[in-house]
Amino acid sequence: MAQGLESTKGHPMAISITDGNAFAIIGAGRRELEKQGRRDEVATFTAEMTAGDYDHLLQTLLKWFPEVELAK
């Protein structure tokens, strides 16, 4: 689990991803953006996350939230 992380825009981030399911990962990122008041970025985030395969999804998550750690 990740704690006290920062997104690419410098916003504090506390995101926990314990499920490797793609929809769970997208949902965690969307919830974090909304929690930070970044609702205007949710559609862009979702479009980027769903624009490729699972590897692309994980790379996009790390682009938006570079310090995130996925629980094993």
C-alpha positions as CSV (number, residue, x, y, z in Angstrom):
1,M,0.0,0.0,0.0
2,A,1.1,3.5,-0.7
3,Q,1.2,6.2,1.9
4,G,1.8,9.9,1.7
5,L,2.4,9.9,-2.0
6,E,2.4,12.8,-4.5
7,S,1.0,13.0,-7.9
8,T,2.7,14.5,-10.9
9,K,1.1,17.8,-10.1
10,G,2.5,17.9,-6.6
11,H,-0.8,17.1,-4.8
12,P,-0.5,14.9,-1.7
13,M,-1.8,11.4,-2.4
14,A,-2.8,8.5,-0.2
15,I,-3.9,5.7,-2.5
16,S,-4.2,2.0,-1.6
17,I,-4.4,-0.5,-4.3
18,T,-4.7,-4.0,-3.0
19,D,-6.5,-5.5,-6.0
20,G,-4.8,-5.9,-9.4
21,N,-8.1,-5.8,-11.2
22,A,-7.9,-3.0,-13.9
23,F,-11.2,-1.6,-12.9
24,A,-10.2,-1.4,-9.3
25,I,-7.0,0.4,-10.2
26,I,-8.9,2.9,-12.4
27,G,-11.4,3.5,-9.6
28,A,-8.7,4.1,-7.0
29,G,-7.1,6.7,-9.2
30,R,-10.4,8.4,-10.1
31,R,-11.4,8.5,-6.4
32,E,-8.1,10.1,-5.5
33,L,-8.4,12.8,-8.2
34,E,-12.0,13.6,-7.0
35,K,-10.9,13.6,-3.4
36,Q,-8.2,16.2,-4.3
37,G,-10.8,18.3,-6.1
38,R,-9.3,17.5,-9.5
39,R,-12.6,16.4,-11.1
40,D,-11.7,18.2,-14.3
41,E,-8.9,15.7,-14.8
42,V,-10.9,12.5,-14.2
43,A,-12.1,12.1,-17.8
44,T,-8.5,12.6,-19.2
45,F,-7.1,10.1,-16.6
46,T,-9.8,7.5,-17.4
47,A,-9.3,7.9,-21.2
48,E,-5.5,7.5,-20.8
49,M,-5.9,4.5,-18.5
50,T,-8.2,2.7,-20.9
51,A,-6.3,3.5,-24.1
52,G,-4.2,0.3,-24.1
53,D,-3.5,-3.0,-22.5
54,Y,-2.9,-3.8,-18.8
55,D,0.8,-2.8,-19.0
56,H,-0.2,0.6,-20.5
57,L,-2.7,1.0,-17.6
58,L,0.0,0.4,-15.0
59,Q,2.4,2.8,-16.8
60,T,-0.3,5.4,-17.0
61,L,-1.0,5.1,-13.3
62,L,2.7,5.6,-12.5
63,K,2.7,8.6,-14.8
64,W,-0.1,10.2,-12.9
65,F,1.0,9.0,-9.5
66,P,4.7,8.2,-9.7
67,E,5.2,7.2,-6.1
68,V,2.3,4.7,-6.0
69,E,3.0,1.2,-4.9
70,L,0.9,-1.8,-5.7
71,A,0.4,-4.2,-2.8
72,K,1.5,-7.8,-3.6
